[in-house]
Amino acid sequence: MSATYTPIKLSALDIAFGGNAMQILPPNSAIPDEFKRQGGVWPKWQADWFYSGLKRWPKPKDGIDMHLAMANLKCVMGSFEPKHEHKQAGVAYLASLWFASPDGELIETKAAAS
């Protein structure tokens, strides 16, 4: 994992409104082409999250705080600064660096809990 691309601390406002997203998001030129196409595991995971919401938490790699990493990715997806395609590819790429698998624990919803 590149030390350059590690989750950073964010405020609640950053997460809600995409502040500091450009500090998290790699330059488009640094994102491998496989993350710019919709065929891979992580681009599909990103699209599912964006369009439908997640059903499972991803499994973090050793040394990654899952909640901080997810907050960073949410910040990027909520930002208006970069182009949508850049955000999609960047979130997929960062997820591949920070998570071992998209198939972690089931996310408990309010409807399931009642």
PyMOL commands that set and color helices and strands:
alter all, ss='L'
color gray80, all
select helices_A, chain A and resi 12-17+21-24+28-30+33-35+41-52+66-78+84-98+110-113
alter helices_A, ss='H'
color red, helices_A
select strands_A, chain A and resi 59-60+99-101
alter strands_A, ss='S'
color yellow, strands_A
deselect
rebuild
show_as cartoon
